[in-house]
């Protein structure tokens, strides 16, 4: 899939796509930690995580 994107071209360069994907994974990992610790995940928590993607 990555090679397909690289060869066909997109609106975004490959590095940008991969960076965004890594950021989403980081948010998911942080939210997973909250679930494992049985903490409530509020809309505010999700918004804060998404705004702090980098």
C-alpha positions as CSV (number, residue, x, y, z in Angstrom):
1,X,0.0,0.0,0.0
2,X,2.8,2.5,0.9
3,X,4.6,1.7,-2.4
4,X,1.3,2.3,-4.3
5,X,0.9,5.7,-2.7
6,X,4.5,6.6,-3.4
7,X,4.3,5.6,-7.1
8,X,0.9,7.1,-7.9
9,X,1.4,10.4,-6.0
10,X,-1.1,12.0,-3.7
11,X,-2.0,15.5,-2.4
12,X,0.4,14.8,0.5
13,X,3.9,13.6,0.4
14,X,4.6,10.2,1.9
15,X,6.4,11.6,4.9
16,X,3.4,13.7,5.8
17,X,1.1,10.7,5.6
18,X,3.4,8.5,7.7
19,X,3.8,11.3,10.3
20,X,0.1,11.7,10.6
21,X,-0.4,8.0,10.9
22,X,2.2,7.8,13.7
23,X,0.5,10.7,15.5
24,X,-2.9,8.9,15.4
25,X,-1.2,5.8,16.8
26,X,0.3,7.8,19.6
27,X,-3.1,9.2,20.6
28,X,-4.6,5.6,20.5
29,X,-1.8,4.4,22.8
30,X,-2.5,7.2,25.3
31,X,-6.2,6.5,25.3
32,X,-5.5,2.8,25.7
33,X,-3.5,3.5,28.8
34,X,-6.5,5.3,30.3
35,X,-8.7,2.3,29.5
36,X,-6.3,-0.2,31.0
37,X,-6.2,2.0,34.2
38,X,-10.0,2.0,34.1
39,X,-10.1,5.8,33.9
40,X,-13.0,7.5,32.2
41,X,-12.3,8.9,28.8
42,X,-14.3,12.1,28.2
43,X,-14.8,14.1,25.1
44,X,-12.4,16.7,26.6
45,X,-9.7,14.0,27.1
46,X,-10.0,12.9,23.4
47,X,-10.0,16.5,22.2
48,X,-6.9,17.3,24.2
49,X,-5.1,14.3,22.9
50,X,-6.0,15.1,19.3
51,X,-4.9,18.7,19.6
52,X,-1.6,17.6,21.0
53,X,-0.8,15.3,18.1
54,X,2.8,16.3,17.9
